[in-house]
């Protein structure tokens, strides 16, 4: 249950961090790449903080989940910005 809550909270956190980075001067064209990077970084941090042993399957699972979360955050932001126009 705790893992589901953390996963659901990660996408808005990625959106907030990417928006902050864009406000600090990161070009908009790099935002999707930054979102994927942050998704992987936050997922790996979560795996290490929760005490999971990162063997090769665990590492690949964390990276795959991070990529999916980053792409989800990027798509959610783009969809919301299109609706907001």
C-alpha positions in Angstrom: 0.0 0.0 0.0 2.8 2.4 0.9 4.5 1.7 -2.4 1.3 2.7 -4.3 1.1 6.0 -2.4 4.7 6.9 -3.1 4.3 6.0 -6.8 1.2 8.2 -7.1 2.9 11.1 -5.4 6.0 10.9 -7.6 4.3 12.2 -10.8 3.2 15.5 -9.3 6.6 15.9 -7.6 8.3 15.4 -11.0 6.0 18.0 -12.6 6.8 20.5 -9.7 10.5 19.9 -10.0 10.5 20.3 -13.8 8.4 23.5 -13.6 10.9 24.8 -11.0 13.8 24.0 -13.3 12.1 25.7 -16.2 11.5 28.8 -14.0 15.2 28.8 -13.1 16.2 28.8 -16.8 16.3 25.3 -18.1 15.1 25.4 -21.8 11.6 24.0 -22.4 12.9 21.6 -25.0 14.9 19.7 -22.2 11.9 19.4 -19.9 10.8 15.9 -21.1 14.4 14.6 -20.7 14.6 16.2 -17.2 11.3 14.6 -16.3 12.6 11.1 -17.2 15.9 11.7 -15.4 14.0 12.8 -12.3 11.7 9.9 -12.5 14.6 7.4 -12.5 16.4 9.3 -9.8 13.4 9.5 -7.5 12.6 5.8 -8.0 16.1 4.7 -7.3 16.2 6.9 -4.2 12.9 5.4 -3.0 14.3 1.9 -3.6 17.4 2.6 -1.6 15.6 4.5 1.1 13.2 1.6 1.6 16.0 -0.8 2.0 15.6 -2.9 -1.1 18.6 -4.7 -2.3 19.3 -3.5 -5.8 20.4 -6.6 -7.7 20.2 -6.5 -11.4 16.4 -7.3 -11.7 15.6 -4.8 -8.9 17.7 -2.1 -10.6 16.1 -2.7 -14.0 12.7 -2.6 -12.4 13.4 0.7 -10.6 14.8 2.2 -13.8 11.9 1.0 -15.9 9.4 2.4 -13.3 11.3 5.7 -13.2 11.1 6.0 -17.0 7.4 5.3 -17.0 6.8 7.9 -14.2 8.9 10.5 -16.0 7.1 10.0 -19.2 3.7 10.0 -17.4 4.6 13.3 -15.8 5.7 14.8 -19.1 2.5 13.7 -20.8 0.3 14.9 -18.0 2.0 18.4 -18.1 1.6 18.6 -21.8 -2.0 17.6 -21.7 -2.8 20.0 -19.0 -1.1 22.9 -20.8 -3.0 22.2 -24.0 -6.3 22.2 -22.1 -5.3 25.4 -20.3 -4.8 27.3 -23.5 
